[in-house]
Amino acid sequence: MKILIATDHYPPFIGGAHRQAQLLAEGMAGFGHEVAVATAWHGGLPATERDGEVAVHRIRQLRTVIPALIHDENQRHQPPFPDPVTILGLRRLIADFRPDVIHAYGWLAFSVAAAMGRKRIPLLVSARDYGYFCATRTLLRKGEPCSGPAPLKCAACATDYYGMPKGVFATAGVFACRPMLARKMTGLHSVSTYVSDVTGRYLFGPRGAPPTLVQVTIPSFQTDEPDQPLTPGDPEVASYLSQLPSEPFILYVGAFRRVKGLEELFAAYRRLESPPPLVMIGTYERDTPADFPPGATILTDVPHAAVMATWDGAMFGVMPSLWPEPFGATVAEGMNRGRPVIGTKPGGHADMIGDRSGLLVPQGDVDALAIAMERLISEPALREGYGREASERARSFAASSVLPRFEQAYRDVVAAGSSG
């Protein structure tokens, strides 16, 4: 097959969605398919390049063709509506590449749907967050789980999040484009049961998804099998490992954002009687808390190999998200390395963390989080048993298990598109 993967995010920028897009493209190319990637243009990077066997095309936006609007070369985000310049770039790419199937993720999917026009190309849309019906992509309202989208409510929430007028434009774009995307898609891929449920409820409206829609739930995945050794002697990895505490530690991996539950983590950590060191790996964001616990080890811009090697020195991981995590790739990474993880519910963590591989606590519950952390600290046998079970469960998140499911999803979508 000729597969076009259209994604908001792609390396060299660091992030879970970026890595998933790259791993999927590489995996499909490894299966013998011809793969092209369309992603947002970034200053300082070539418009077209080869990433191994994958052709990467960086598509411009309206604001990037106006020199006065190009302020830096940082990562750019796709707007939540069809961008006219992006549509033209995608149409040229589609005409040249002639894909058998298009796999779109993120707000770039709105431009993809518009660029397809009347072409009957099977379209698989990935729901890795809630951005197709939530302007903030979090499904949160005032820090609490949202009961569902409504124009005025969403506009007020998005304005609090982005400011004026960006919040209003984001809300209008999502509400206006949602029906078009729902009509164009041939298949829907969700990363967890929770994402599948809420996307079906809020993207398609009261009638729900059409019966002809191909629906699959496939988790994010890792390249390393659970027992695959890493190379801590590598200089790039070793430079980060040398900054870690010499004793076992509690590990957090993810963006340093309030929505990730950092303030609740800090409060729970302060309640521990004799806490192990706390290590935090991630990126600073606009809503990063001002104060971190004294003595915490903070590492940023850490390459993935070093992140995975860091897990080997951890007692357990803590991912205390306040929002309903769509999946949680960092949870899978910890389980991959045989470490139990404390996650939150509701959300995708419930698909990952079983009864004997980690602990789930209610979102925002500092008391429950502190109790869970204290339990894993004080009961080594329990912690080690959970770690062994986590390693076994992580095999279902390995590339060897997940990539064939994506390949079959593409075949199902192509077959559905041909019969539609």
C-alpha positions in Angstrom: 0.0 0.0 0.0 0.9 3.6 -0.4 0.2 5.2 3.0 0.2 8.9 3.7 0.4 9.8 7.4 -0.6 13.3 8.1 0.3 14.5 11.6 0.5 17.7 13.6 3.8 16.6 15.2 6.9 14.8 14.0 10.6 14.7 15.1 13.1 16.3 15.5 10.8 17.9 18.1 10.3 15.7 21.3 7.0 14.4 22.4 4.8 11.3 22.6 2.7 12.1 19.5 5.8 12.9 17.5 7.5 9.6 18.4 4.3 7.6 17.7 4.0 9.1 14.2 7.7 8.3 13.5 7.5 4.8 14.8 4.4 4.0 12.8 5.8 5.4 9.6 9.0 3.4 10.1 7.1 0.3 11.0 4.9 0.4 7.9 7.9 1.1 5.7 9.6 -1.9 7.3 6.6 -4.0 6.3 7.3 -3.1 2.7 4.7 -0.3 2.3 5.5 3.0 0.6 5.1 5.7 3.3 5.0 9.5 3.2 4.5 11.8 6.1 2.9 15.3 5.9 3.4 17.5 8.9 3.6 21.2 9.9 6.4 23.3 8.4 9.0 24.6 10.8 11.7 27.2 10.2 15.2 25.8 10.0 14.1 22.4 8.7 13.9 21.3 5.0 10.6 21.3 3.3 11.2 17.7 2.2 13.7 15.1 3.5 14.1 11.4 3.9 13.8 9.8 7.4 15.2 6.4 6.6 12.7 4.9 4.1 10.1 7.5 4.9 9.6 10.7 2.9 8.8 13.7 5.2 6.9 16.7 3.7 6.6 19.8 5.9 3.5 21.7 4.7 3.3 25.5 5.2 0.5 27.4 6.9 -1.0 30.7 6.0 0.9 32.4 8.7 4.2 31.0 7.6 4.1 32.6 4.1 3.9 36.0 5.7 7.4 37.0 6.8 6.2 39.4 9.5 4.4 36.5 11.3 7.5 34.2 11.4 9.1 35.1 14.7 11.3 32.1 15.5 12.0 28.5 14.5 10.2 26.8 17.4 7.7 24.1 17.0 4.5 25.2 15.2 1.0 24.0 15.9 -1.7 23.5 13.3 -4.8 25.7 13.7 -8.1 24.0 14.5 -9.6 24.7 11.1 -8.7 24.1 7.4 -5.7 26.3 6.6 -5.9 27.5 2.9 -2.1 27.3 2.4 -2.0 23.9 4.1 -4.8 22.6 1.9 -3.0 23.6 -1.3 0.2 21.9 -0.1 -1.7 18.7 0.8 -3.5 18.7 -2.5 -0.2 18.8 -4.4 1.2 16.0 -2.2 -1.9 13.8 -2.6 -1.9 14.3 -6.4 1.8 13.4 -6.6 1.9 10.6 -4.1 -1.6 9.1 -4.9 -2.0 7.3 -1.6 -4.2 4.2 -1.1 -5.1 5.4 2.4 -4.6 8.5 4.4 -4.0 8.3 8.1 -4.5 11.7 9.8 -3.9 12.8 13.4 -4.6 16.1 15.2 -5.9 19.3 13.9 -4.1 18.8 10.6 -6.9 16.3 9.9 -9.3 19.2 9.3 -7.1 20.5 6.5 -6.7 16.9 5.2 -10.5 16.5 5.0 -10.8 19.7 3.1 -7.9 18.9 0.8 -9.4 15.6 -0.2 -12.3 17.4 -1.9 -14.3 14.9 -3.8 -11.5 12.3 -4.0 -12.7 9.0 -2.6 -9.5 8.2 -0.7 -10.0 6.0 2.4 -9.3 8.2 5.5 -8.4 6.8 8.9 -8.5 9.4 11.7 -6.6 8.8 14.9 -8.1 10.1 18.2 -5.1 10.4 20.5 -6.7 13.2 22.5 -10.0 15.1 22.5 -9.1 17.9 20.0 -11.8 17.0 17.4 -14.5 18.2 19.7 -12.7 20.1 22.5 -10.8 23.3 21.7 -8.4 22.9 24.5 -7.9 19.2 23.7 -8.1 18.2 27.3 -11.9 17.5 28.0 -11.5 19.5 31.2 -13.5 22.5 32.4 -12.1 24.5 35.3 -9.8 21.6 36.2 -12.7 19.1 36.3 -13.8 16.5 33.8 -16.1 18.1 31.2 -19.6 16.9 30.7 -19.4 17.5 26.9 -19.0 20.2 24.4 -21.4 23.2 24.0 -20.5 26.4 22.0 -20.8 29.0 24.8 -19.3 26.8 27.5 -16.4 25.8 25.2 -15.8 29.4 24.1 -15.5 30.5 27.7 -13.3 27.6 28.6 -11.0 28.1 25.6 -10.8 31.8 26.3 -9.6 31.1 29.8 -7.0 28.7 28.3 -5.8 30.6 25.3 -7.0 34.2 25.9 -9.0 36.4 23.6 -9.5 36.2 20.6 -7.7 32.9 20.1 -10.0 30.9 22.4 -13.1 32.0 20.4 -11.5 31.2 17.1 -10.4 27.8 18.3 -13.9 27.0 19.5 -15.5 28.2 16.3 -13.0 26.2 14.2 -13.6 22.9 16.1 -17.4 23.2 16.1 -17.5 24.2 12.4 -15.1 21.5 11.2 -16.3 18.6 13.3 -19.2 17.6 10.9 -17.0 17.7 7.8 -14.4 15.5 9.4 -17.1 13.0 10.6 -18.4 12.8 7.0 -15.1 12.3 5.4 -13.6 9.6 7.6 -13.8 6.0 6.7 -12.3 4.7 9.9 -11.7 5.9 13.5 -8.7 4.7 15.5 -8.7 5.4 19.2 -5.8 4.8 21.6 -7.9 3.6 24.5 -11.4 2.5 25.3 -12.1 5.8 27.1 -11.1 7.8 24.0 -13.2 5.6 21.8 -16.3 6.1 24.0 -16.1 9.9 24.3 -15.1 10.4 20.7 -18.1 8.3 19.5 -20.3 10.3 21.8 -19.1 13.8 21.0 -17.8 13.7 17.5 -20.7 12.1 15.8 -23.6 13.6 17.8 -26.7 11.9 19.2 -27.0 9.4 16.4 -23.5 8.1 17.0 -21.0 6.8 14.4 -22.4 5.4 11.2 -22.6 1.6 11.0 -20.2 1.6 8.0 -17.4 3.3 10.0 -14.4 1.1 10.7 -13.6 1.5 14.4 -10.4 0.1 16.1 -8.8 0.7 19.5 -5.1 0.2 19.2 -2.7 1.5 21.9 0.4 3.5 21.5 3.5 1.3 21.3 7.2 1.0 22.0 10.0 -0.2 19.9 11.8 -2.1 22.6 10.6 -5.4 23.8 10.3 -5.5 27.6 13.5 -7.5 28.1 15.6 -5.7 25.4 18.8 -4.3 27.0 19.8 -0.7 26.6 23.3 0.8 26.4 23.9 3.0 29.5 27.5 3.2 28.5 26.6 5.3 25.4 28.0 8.8 26.1 24.7 10.5 25.3 22.8 8.2 27.7 25.6 8.3 30.3 25.6 12.1 30.6 22.0 12.0 31.9 22.4 8.9 34.0 25.3 10.6 35.9 22.9 13.2 37.1 20.5 10.7 38.8 20.5 9.9 42.5 22.6 7.0 43.6 19.7 5.4 45.5 16.4 4.2 44.0 14.0 7.0 43.2 10.4 7.9 42.3 10.1 8.9 38.6 7.8 11.2 36.8 8.1 11.5 33.0 6.0 14.0 31.0 5.4 17.7 30.3 5.7 19.9 33.4 2.1 21.0 33.3 -0.5 21.6 36.0 -2.9 19.4 34.0 -0.5 16.6 34.5 -1.1 16.7 38.3 2.2 18.1 39.3 0.9 20.2 42.2 -1.0 17.1 43.5 2.2 15.1 43.1 4.2 17.6 45.1 1.6 17.8 47.8 1.5 14.0 48.1 5.3 13.8 48.1 5.5 16.2 51.0 3.3 13.9 53.0 5.6 10.9 52.7 7.5 10.1 56.0 10.9 9.2 54.5 10.5 9.8 50.8 13.0 8.5 48.3 14.5 11.0 45.8 12.1 12.4 43.2 13.3 12.5 39.6 11.3 14.5 37.0 12.0 14.2 33.2 10.1 16.5 30.9 9.7 19.9 29.3 8.8 23.3 30.7 5.5 24.6 29.5 3.5 27.9 29.8 1.7 26.5 32.9 4.7 24.9 34.6 4.4 25.3 38.4 6.8 27.8 39.8 8.1 25.7 42.7 9.4 22.1 42.6 10.1 20.0 45.7 13.5 20.9 47.2 16.2 18.4 46.1 14.2 17.0 43.2 16.3 16.1 40.1 14.9 18.0 37.1 16.0 16.9 33.6 14.9 18.4 30.3 15.4 17.5 26.6 16.3 14.0 27.5 16.7 11.6 24.5 14.4 8.6 24.5 17.2 6.1 25.1 18.2 7.9 28.3 14.6 8.1 29.5 14.3 4.3 29.1 17.6 3.7 30.9 16.4 6.0 33.7 13.5 3.7 34.4 15.9 1.0 35.4 16.9 3.0 38.5 13.4 3.9 39.6 11.4 2.2 42.3 8.2 3.1 40.5 6.6 5.8 38.3 4.0 8.3 39.2 1.8 9.8 36.4 -1.0 11.7 38.4 -2.8 13.4 35.5 -5.8 15.6 36.3 -7.2 15.2 32.9 -8.5 11.9 31.5 -5.2 10.7 29.9 -6.1 9.4 26.4 -3.5 6.6 26.8 -0.2 7.5 28.5 2.9 6.4 26.6 5.1 7.1 29.6 3.1 4.6 31.6 3.8 2.0 28.9 7.5 2.8 29.0 7.7 2.3 32.7 5.9 -1.0 32.4 8.1 -2.0 29.6 11.1 -1.7 31.9 9.4 -3.8 34.6 8.4 -0.9 36.9 4.9 -0.4 38.5 3.2 2.9 37.8 0.7 4.9 39.7 -1.9 6.3 37.3 -5.3 8.0 37.5 -8.8 7.3 36.5 -10.9 7.8 34.5 -9.0 7.7 31.2 -6.7 5.5 29.2 -4.6 4.5 32.2 -7.3 2.0 33.1 -6.7 0.1 29.9 -3.0 -0.2 30.8 -2.6 -0.8 34.5 -4.2 -4.0 35.6 -5.0 -5.2 39.1 -1.5 -6.5 39.7 0.8 -4.3 37.6 0.3 -0.9 39.3 -2.2 1.3 41.1 -5.0 3.6 40.0 -6.1 6.6 42.0 -8.9 9.1 41.4 -7.7 12.2 39.6 -6.8 15.1 41.9 -7.1 12.9 45.1 -3.9 13.9 47.0 -4.7 11.6 49.9 -5.1 8.5 47.7 -2.0 9.4 45.8 0.1 9.7 49.0 -1.3 6.4 50.2 -0.4 4.6 47.0 3.1 6.0 46.9 3.7 5.1 50.6 2.4 1.6 49.9 4.9 1.0 47.0 7.7 2.4 49.0 7.0 0.3 52.2 6.2 -3.0 50.5 9.2 -4.1 48.3 7.7 -7.5 47.6 4.5 -6.0 46.4 6.4 -3.5 44.3 8.5 -6.2 42.7 5.5 -8.4 42.0 3.7 -5.5 40.3 6.9 -4.9 38.3 6.9 -8.4 36.9 3.3 -8.3 36.0 3.8 -4.8 34.4 6.6 -6.3 32.2 4.3 -9.0 31.0 1.4 -6.6 30.2 3.8 -4.3 28.4 4.3 -7.0 25.7 0.9 -6.0 24.3 2.4 -2.4 23.7 5.4 -3.7 21.8 5.8 -2.9 18.1 5.6 -6.6 17.2 2.1 -6.7 18.7 0.8 -3.4 17.6 2.1 -2.7 14.1 0.3 -5.7 12.5 -3.0 -4.3 14.0 -2.4 -1.0 12.3 -1.6 -2.7 9.0 -4.9 -4.7 9.3 -6.7 -1.4 10.1 -5.4 0.1 6.9 -6.6 -2.9 4.9 -10.0 -2.7 6.5 -10.3 1.0 5.8 -9.3 0.5 2.1 -11.8 -2.3 1.8 -14.5 -0.2 3.4 -13.7 2.7 1.1 -13.8 0.5 -2.0 -17.3 -0.8 -1.1 -18.7 2.5 0.0 
